[in-house]
Amino acid sequence: MKTLRHNARTASCFFLMAICFCCLSWKSALQQEKLDGTWIPVKQEMNGKTLPAAAFKGQKLVIADSTYTFTAESVDKGVVKRDQEKMDIYGREGVNAGRHFTAIWKLENGQLSICYNLAGDAYPAAFDTQGRPTYFLCVYEKSEN
């Protein structure tokens, strides 16, 4: 009888873990679906200073599954890997080919905020660039196109 209860508890634990894993995978897939698309910068900040809108006019970020294309003065393409609120960005083509950036991100009220550490040596702890010359914050809104 004791073995039967132990096996039932073990089976219950595996079942709950499977449900949690499926829910996390489903949530991750939904978040990815929300991130996929074209994003236009509405605010940029570096070292605590807000950049003028003219500095990012015409820029756009396109996310499709695990790839990105960033268009500014030139086109930058690569791979983006997400894990909850963290990102690892690997440049494959363009001026950032071969570079690795770390970042944190959040999606709130239709805006995607990404705080990049351009040194790539650690993830930013907050969406704050003050006193951190290698941190770059960009707030995007999804394009309707």
N, C-alpha and C positions, 0 to 999 in steps of 0.2 A: 504494500500500500504506500509506503514511504517513497519507493522508487517511482511509482505512478505519479504521485504529487510532484516530485522533483522533475520528472520528464514533462509534466503539464506546465510547470513554472518555466522551465527552459524553453519549451515551445512558445509559451506566451511572450517571453522576452524576445525571442527571435522574430516573432510576428510583429511586436511593437517596433523593433528596430527596423524591420523591413518597411513598415508603414512610414516611419520617420524618414527613412532614406528616400522613399518614393515621394513624400511630400516635399522634401528639400530639393530633389531633382525637378519636380514639377514647378516649384517656386522659382528655381534657377532658370528653367526654360521660359517661364513667363517673364522674368526680368530681362532675359536675353532678347525675347521678342519685343519688349518695350524699348530696349536700347537700340535694336536694329533700326536703321533709317538714317536720314540726313539731319544733322544738327548744325545750327548757326550760332556763333558766339554772340552773346548780348552783354557780356562783361568779362574783362580780363584784368588780372592783377599780378604784379611781380614785385617782390621785396616790399610789400606793404603799400605799393602805389598802384592806383587804378590807371589803366592805360586808356587813352582817348579812343572813342569809337572808330575814328579814322584808321587807327593802327590795326584793327581786325576786320575792317570792311572787306567783303568779298571772300572771307575765309569760310570754310565749312569742314565738318567732320562727318564722314560716312562710316557707319558701323554695319557690318554684315556678318553674322555669326561670330567667328573669332578673328575677323580681319578688319582693318581700318584703312581709310584713305583720308588724309588731311590735306586740304588744298589751301595754300596761302600764296606766297610769291612763287612757290614751286609745289610740286606734288610729292607727298610723303606717304609711303604705304608700308604696312607691316601686319603683325599679329598682336592681338590683345587677349590676354588671359585674365579672367576675373575669378575672384574667390570672395564671395560676400561683398565687403566694402573695399576690397583691395584690387588693384590692377597691376599687371606687368605688361609693359608695352615694348615690343621688339621691332625696331625699324628694319625693314628688308630692302626697300627701294627709296631713293631720294637722299636728301642731305643727312638723314638720320640712319642710313643703312648701317647695320652692325651695332647700333647703340641700344641700350636697355634703359628704360625709364620705369620707375616705380610711381604709383599714384594711389590715392583714395578717391572714391566716388560715391555720389548719392543721387537719387532720383526723387525729387520732391516738387509737387505743384507744377508738373509739366516741365521742370527744368532739370537738366543734367549738370551737376557740378563735379568737376574733376580737378583735384589738386595734385599736380605733378611734382616729383622731385627729379629735376633734370640731371642730377648727379647719379641717380639710380642706386644709391648705396643704402637707402632705408625708406620706409613708407612714411609719408607725412602723418603726424599725429592728429592734425586738425586742418580745417580749411582756412588756414592763416599763413600768409607769406611774410608777415612783418619780421624783419631781421634775418630772413632766410633767402639769400640771393639766388639759390638754385631752385627755389619753389616757384611754381607758376600755377595760378588758379584761373580756370576758365569756366564760365557758366554759359550753358548752351540752351537753346529752345529748339524743339523739333520743327523742321520745315514741313510745310504742307505739300510740297512738291514731291 
